[in-house]
């Protein structure tokens, strides 16, 4: 994967230079492809460069940042946006959030906060890329047995969790038999390529979810299958089977050395997406473990239950929105992942021992 593209739009040259200097672009998988000093030039820059990430000031001449992003959203541009401004004003924050901005940073921009946002951008872009890839993959395999193939492929990924080599061989065999059943003679070149990359993509995602790199598995092996007349579908499946077996061996080794499931990637995901609809079932499916096992492992490693941890992230953010950003109480719940206002108020009071209104009143009393 190449670097994702970013643009910086701000009428103050020193702000643009500061952002470029503070940001760890390559480490975060990004590169700056353009700059603009006002919203109008920024709009044309974005239309031509199609960046993945937009860092823009709110107050600018000709076309301000809010108007700029509103225009882009109207054009179906869904680039990730980080608003930057010296104006600590709720009106701007609310407008930014309504335009699906990733976050809102105040000047002077802090290095740690900026890089945290850029890392979050890369994480979201990577996930979006994977989802698009899966959809394209399903559309590419236009055969009557496609649904059966994808089901068996998921079964193979499930088998990786157990690290049982016999089960993995069996699931690979199921895919081989399925394709041979429906394809007369040797499968077509298109079918072979699609099956290969579909299985490789699923294997790569499995590894990434465990903070492993494909190179960790293929270091001592050829890095790809060579498609040729001399190597047919059976040889291709044998190659893939060996990669899946090597993956199982690596996972088994890590589990033995670690003695427990690594929940760090799950914690990181929750910290980045806690305002969204997150469930134990969804996380278990995404990280290829059972929800029962995930619940137990999460409690053992963090000392807190899954829901307890998720609630703490949301409640601390809710308090911050009330105290630091002066967000109206009726909007705080929705901004922290609660669609049911009554449930939000009840949870808030139980966690903070005060209602949102009492927290808000404390600001006035202190003043």
N, C-alpha and C positions, 0 to 999 in steps of 0.2 A: 504494500500500500504506500502511495506517495504521500507527501505532506498536504494537509488541508490548507485552503487559502483563506487569508484574513486581510481586511482593509481597515484603516484607521481614518476617521473623519473628525476633525477638530479644527477650529479656527485659530487656536493658539499653538504655534510651532513648538514651544517648549513642552507642551503637554504631549504632543505626538512623539517628540524625541524621548521624553521620559518613559512613555509606554513602550517604545521600541527597545529602550535600554533595560527596563526592568523585567520585561517578559522573556521567559526562556522558551523561545519559539520552537526550535527543533526538538527540544526535550519534550515539549507538549504536542509534537506532531503537526506543527503549523509553520507557515511562512507568510510574510507580509508581501502582498502583490500590488499594493497601491495605497496612496494617501490622497486626501482632499481637504481643503480648508473651509469649505462650506457645504451646505446640504445639496445645492443644485449640482455642483461638480461631483459630490458624493454619489448622487443618484445615477449620473451617467457612468461613473466609475464602476458602480455595482452592476449596472446593466451589462457592461462590457466584460468585466472580469468574473462575474458570477461567483463571488466568494462564499465560503461556507460559514465564516464568522465575520460579524460586523461590530467594530468598536466605534461608537459614535457619541459625540458630545450632545447634550440636550439643547443648550442655547447656542445657536449659530446664526449668522446673517443669511439672508435670502430664503433659506428653507431650514427650519430647525429639525433637531433629531427626531422628535415625535412625528412631525409631518412627513419626514423622509421615510421612516419605517412604515407609517400608515400607507403611504403610496406604494411601497414595495409589497406590503401584504395584499393590497388591492390587485397587484400584478402577480399574485400567487407565489411570491418569493418567500420561502420559509427558512431563510438563513438564520442562524443563531445570532442573537443580538445582546451586546453588553452596553448599556447606557453609562456614560461617564459625565458627571456634572459637579460643579461647585455649589449648586443650589440645593440645599437640604430642605426640599419642599415636597410635601406629600402629593400635591397635584401632579408633579412630574413623575413621582414614583408610581402613582396609581395609573397614569397614562401608559407608562412603560410596561407595567404588569399586564394591562389589558391588551397590549400588542404582543403578548407572549415573549417578552424579553426574558433572557436567561437570568439576569440580575442587574442591579443598579449600584454602581460604585461611585463614591464621592471623592472629589479632589481634596487634597493631594492623594493620588492613587498609591496604595500600599503594595509593595512587591508580592507579599504572601497572598493577599486577597486576589490580586490580578492573576497570578499563576494558578491559583486554585480554580478560578473561573475558566481559564484557558484549558486546564486539565479536564474540567467537567465538559467543556465543549467537545473535546476530542472523544471523550467517553460516549457522549450522546451521538455524535456523528458516526462513530464506529458501530454502535448498536443499530442506528438507522440503516447503515450500509448493509449490515448483516440481514436485516429484515427485508430490504429491497432485493438482496441477492436470493433469499429464500423464495420470494414471490416470482422472481424471474426464472429461477430454477424450476419451479413448478410449472410455469408456462412453457418452458423450453421442452420438457419431456412430454410431448403430445402423443401419448400412446394409451390404449385402453387400460393397460395394467399399471399406469402411473400411481394411482391411489394405493394399490397394494405395495408398490415399491416403497413409497414414502412411509407407509406403516411399518414395513419390515426394517427400513433404515432407522426409524425411531426405536424399534425393538433392539437393534444392534447397539445404539447409543446407550440404552438402558442397561444392556449387558456389560458395557464398559464400567458401570458403577460397581458391579459385583466383582470385577477383575477376574471372573471365572473364565479361563481360557477355553474350556470345552463349550461353554455357552456361546462365547464369541465366535468360535469356529462354526457352531450350529447356525447362528444367525447370518453369518456370511454365506454359508451354504444355502440357506433359504433364499437369499437374494439371487445367487447364481442359478438355482433351480427355477425361480420365478421368471427370470429373463430368458433362460433357455426354453422354457415352456411356451412362451408367447412369440419368441423370435425364431423364424425359420432359418436353420443353419446358424452361421455366425451373425451376431447382432450388427446392425449398421454402424458406420463410423460415428454418426451423430449420437446414437444411443450409447455407445461406449464412452464417448467423451462426456456426455451428460451424467451418466451413472458415476463415472470416475470423480468428476469435480463436485458432484452433489455429496458423495461420501467423504471426500477430502474436506469440503467446507464444514460438514458436521463434525468431523474429527477435530479440525482446527478450532471451532467454537468451543468444543468440549475442553480442549486444552487451555484456551484463553480464560474460560470461566474458572479454571483452577490456577490461574496466574502462571501457566507454563507456556513455553513457546514451541511451535512445531519443530524447531531445530533441536529441542531437547530430546525429541523422539528420533529424528532422522539423522542425527549427528554422524552415526557410523553406517549410514545406509544411503543408497542413491536417493536423491531428493525428489525425483518424479518418475512416473512411468513413461516409457517411450512408446508412443503409438506407431506401429508399423505393421506390415503384412506378416512379419515373422512372429509377432507377439499378439495373440488373440485375446478374446474375452476371458477365458479361463486363467491365462497368465496374469491378466490385469486384476482379476479378483483375488488371485493368490498374493499378489503384491499388496493390495489393500488389506487383506487379512493379516499379513505380517505386520503392517503398520498399526492396525488395531490391537494386535497381540502385544506389540512393543509398548503401546500406550498403556494397556492394562498392567503390564509388568512395571512400568514407571510409576503408575498410580499406586500400585500395591507396595512398591518400595517406599514411596513417600508416606503412605499411611502407616507403614510399619515403623518408619523413623520418627514420624511426627506423633504417632499414637492417637491422633484425633483429627477430625475433619477441620480444615482451615476455613474459618468463617470470616476472615479478614475481607475477602472480596465482597461478601454479602453485606458486611457492615458498611463498606465503602459505597456500595450501590444504594443502601438505605439512606446514608448521609446525603447523597446527591439527589435522591428521588423521593424523599419522605413526604413531599407535598402532593404526590401522585397516589393513585389507587394501588397500594401495595398489599399483598396478602401472603401468608405463609405458603399457601398452595402455589402461588405464582412464582415465588422465589425458589421453592423446591424444584419446580419444573425447569426453571431457567438454569439452575445449577446442577441438574441431573442427580438429585437425591430425593428420598422420600420425605414427606413433610414431618413424619414422626421423628426420623433421624435428624433432620435439620433442627427441629425444635429442641431436641435433647442436646445436640452438639452446640447450638447457639447458647443455651443456658450454661453449659459446662465451661465454655470458653470466655463468655462475657460476664457471667455472674448475674445476668438478667434475662428474662424471657423475651421472646421475639416481639410480642406486642408491647411489653413494658418498655423495651428499647425504642421501638417505633414511636410510642406515645411520648417518651421523653424528648425525642427530637422535635416533634410537632409542638409540644407545650413550651419548650424553651424558645422556639422560633415565634410562637404566638405572643409570648411575653415581650420578646424583642420588638415585634411589630407594634405593640401597644405603647411601650415605653420609649423606644428610640425613633420610631417612624410615625407615631401618632395616627396609626391607621384606625379608621372607624371600626367599632366593635363588630358591627354587623358583617364586615368584610373579612375580619381576621380568620374566622373559621374556615371559610372557603379557600383562603390563601395558604392554609396549613393542612389541607387534605380532608376537611370535614364538610360534607354537603348538608348534613343534618345539624342545624343551628343548636337545637336543644341538646343534642349529644355532645357537641363541642363545649357548651357552657358547663354541662355536668362533668365532663372529663377535666376541663380546666380547673374547676373548683376543687375537685378531688386531688389533682396533682399539686396545685399551688396553695391550697387551703384558703384561697380567696377567689371571688368571682372576677371576671374580666373588668367589670365596672369598678370594683374595689381597687384593682391594680391601677386602672386609669385615674381614679380619684386621688390616688397617692401622689401622682405627678402634680396635680393642682395644689394639694396640701403642702407639698415640699416647696412649691413656688411661693 
